[in-house]
Amino acid sequence: MAWSDVVARANRAVMRRFGQAATYRPAAGPSVACTVILDQALEDRPAGEVSLRVPVRVALVRKSEVASPARDDELAVAGETLKIPNATLDVEG
């Protein structure tokens, strides 16, 4: 089995187990039904001469479901609407 097949299979299993139904609403274009995993991470934020580590929410979505996430798009999940401040694609999908 090729490595890409192993990764794809693992991604599907993780999304099935931990994912929630969501709707991705791009600033321009139609909404897209997708599966999302909400998580929390720490992000460095500048504060004068120092940086502060602050908790931020992270949404993991497969690029096969949301191919071009962009700043200011929205994600509706579990009755909450989250505005996307930035988006980073994971090369593994």
C-alpha positions as MATLAB code, in Angstrom:
seq = 'MAWSDVVARANRAVMRRFGQAATYRPAAGPSVACTVILDQALEDRPAGEVSLRVPVRVALVRKSEVASPARDDELAVAGETLKIPNATLDVEG';
ca = [
       0.000    0.000    0.000;
       1.401    3.421   -0.963;
       2.073    6.004    1.758;
      -0.531    8.368    0.285;
      -3.134    5.593    0.597;
      -2.185    5.011    4.249;
      -2.494    8.748    5.002;
      -5.844    9.025    3.192;
      -7.207    6.020    5.081;
      -6.021    7.424    8.432;
      -7.524   10.858    7.641;
     -10.891    9.290    6.827;
     -10.863    7.274   10.068;
      -9.984   10.316   12.201;
     -12.658   12.482   10.555;
     -15.266    9.731   10.985;
     -14.428    9.332   14.674;
     -13.885   12.951   15.773;
     -15.513   15.051   13.042;
     -18.716   17.055   13.259;
     -21.069   18.079   10.471;
     -20.492   21.691    9.437;
     -21.205   24.177    6.660;
     -18.382   26.144    5.061;
     -19.608   29.516    3.776;
     -17.132   31.238    1.475;
     -17.331   35.031    1.198;
     -18.151   34.494   -2.488;
     -19.872   31.390   -3.785;
     -22.199   28.683   -2.518;
     -22.020   27.039    0.902;
     -20.413   23.605    1.185;
     -21.346   20.808    3.585;
     -18.227   19.375    5.225;
     -16.885   17.540    8.248;
     -14.755   19.481   10.726;
     -12.704   18.775   13.838;
     -12.571   21.723   16.240;
      -9.453   21.954   18.354;
      -7.495   24.491   20.351;
      -3.868   25.559   19.883;
      -1.518   28.201   21.225;
      -0.477   31.109   19.029;
       2.211   33.717   19.664;
       0.860   37.278   19.624;
       3.186   40.280   19.786;
       2.703   42.503   22.835;
       5.272   45.268   22.686;
       8.738   43.817   23.185;
       7.450   40.393   24.181;
       5.093   37.790   22.790;
       2.126   36.273   24.536;
       0.927   32.733   23.900;
      -2.835   32.831   23.618;
      -5.317   30.029   22.972;
      -6.940   30.033   19.539;
      -9.552   27.773   17.962;
      -8.461   25.589   15.097;
     -10.780   23.940   12.582;
      -9.470   20.958   10.631;
     -11.275   20.329    7.335;
     -10.263   18.012    4.494;
      -9.171   19.839    1.360;
     -11.248   17.353   -0.635;
     -14.290   19.038    0.958;
     -13.055   22.655    1.130;
     -10.458   23.136   -1.583;
      -9.731   26.859   -1.172;
     -10.307   28.142    2.361;
      -9.740   31.877    2.661;
      -9.652   34.685    5.176;
     -13.105   36.042    6.130;
     -14.970   32.905    5.067;
     -17.235   31.401    7.732;
     -17.689   27.976    9.244;
     -21.010   27.060   10.883;
     -20.726   24.140   13.302;
     -22.793   23.050   16.312;
     -24.943   26.191   16.239;
     -21.918   28.494   16.217;
     -20.551   30.602   13.360;
     -16.787   30.993   13.240;
     -15.068   33.625   11.080;
     -11.866   32.380    9.430;
      -8.992   34.788   10.280;
      -6.460   32.803    8.216;
      -6.248   29.470    6.462;
      -3.362   27.074    5.990;
      -3.486   24.018    3.764;
      -2.028   20.761    5.046;
      -0.190   19.045    2.196;
      -1.381   15.625    3.352;
      -5.052   16.574    2.884;
];
